[in-house]
Amino acid sequence: EAELTRLTLDMGSQDRRYRAVANLARVARGDEGDRISYERFVQGAILDEVLISASERLRRMSKQRYALRRATTSPDQRRAGGLQLEITDSHTGRARAVSSLSGGEGFQASLALALGLSDVVQRHAGGIRLDTVFIDEGFGSLDPEALDLALRTLEDLNQGGRLVGLISHLEEVKARIPARLEVIPGPGGSHARFRVE
């Protein structure tokens, strides 16, 4: 009878430990509440760093109108949350989906995110510098003022010691680039020439 009592107590103790571990596992997987797993929570913390840096650049490119942040609620409760982005608009004082941005505004937000990610990677990489940035097109969606602000942001990067490579067909962009590799199509195929102005 003493052995049965000891086994019953031991089973109760094991059951409590199992329930605690099972509950911790459910929380870590994101099975409850906002459906944010531990992994997504950590990713969200790093994303917040990226968004701080990206928003600083986006504010400059949008004349202090836009900033990026993580959405506080998930639009679809069936999916895991915690990493959705939204844009804050100082003109309306409200946050809205990044998908509501125009093509040019979306390009500015994407550029700001890429540069913000570059900043955070450098901070966390232990002395590794990302000295080169390549941007392929996207400038055609910007109005002249937005184009000027985006190019100024890239010129600031270049002044800070980074090599900035741009791929563009726009004459306005070409005119701002003093050293460029031009690809010229011809009947026998394309050829390239390097120009410095």
Sequence and secondary structure as in RCSB ss.txt:
>XXXX:A:sequence
EAELTRLTLDMGSQDRRYRAVANLARVARGDEGDRISYERFVQGAILDEVLISASERLRRMSKQRYALRRATTSP
DQRRAGGLQLEITDSHTGRARAVSSLSGGEGFQASLALALGLSDVVQRHAGGIRLDTVFIDEGFGSLDPEALDLA
LRTLEDLNQGGRLVGLISHLEEVKARIPARLEVIPGPGGSHARFRVE
>XXXX:A:secstr
 HHHHHHHHHHHHHHHHHHHHHHHHHHHHT STT   HHHHHHHHHHHHHHHHHHHHHHHHTTT EEEEE SS S
 TTS  S  EEEEETTTTEEEEGGGS HHHHHHHHHHHHHHHHHHHHHHTTS    EEEEES GGGS HHHHHHH
HHHHHHHHHTT EEEEE   HHHHHH SEEEEEE  TT  EEEEEE 
